[in-house]
Amino acid sequence: MKKLALILFTVSLNLGLFSCSPQAISEDTNAPQACCGEDGHIPPPPPIGG
């Protein structure tokens, strides 16, 4: 039973420490992004298999 409690505590601690925070998400949106055809022509992907 102690092992299960230790595992659950470790998992919850890792989730708390390494989860995304709202600050980290909002900091990544500073780069300009293309929208609504502003990027111009998008070339088709290369053929598959040769």
N, C-alpha and C positions, 0 to 999 in steps of 0.2 A: 504494500500500500504506500510505503514511503517513496518507492521508486516512481510510482504513478504520479504522486504529488510533485516530485522533483521534476519529472518530465513535463508536466503541465505548466509548472512555474517557469521552466527554462523556455518552453515554446512561447508562452505569453510575454516573457521578458524580451525575447528576440523580436517578436512581432511589434512590441512597443518601441524598441530601439531602432529598428530598420524599416518601419513602415513609412510611406510617403506622408509628408506634412503639407498642409495647405501653402505654407511659405515656399516650399521647394517647387510646388506645381506652379504657383504664380510667378516665380522668378524665371521660368523657362519660356514664358509667353512674350518676352521683350523683343524677340527676333521678329522682323516683318515676315508675314506669310502671304503667299499668293492666294488670291480669291477671285472668283467670278471671271475667269478668263484673262486676268492681268499678266499671267505668266507667258502668254503667247502659245505657239504650237507645241504640242507634246508629241514627240516622235513615237511610232509604234514600237513594241518590244521586239528584240531580235528573234529570228526563227529558232525553234527548239529542235535540237538533234542534228544540227549540221549545216 
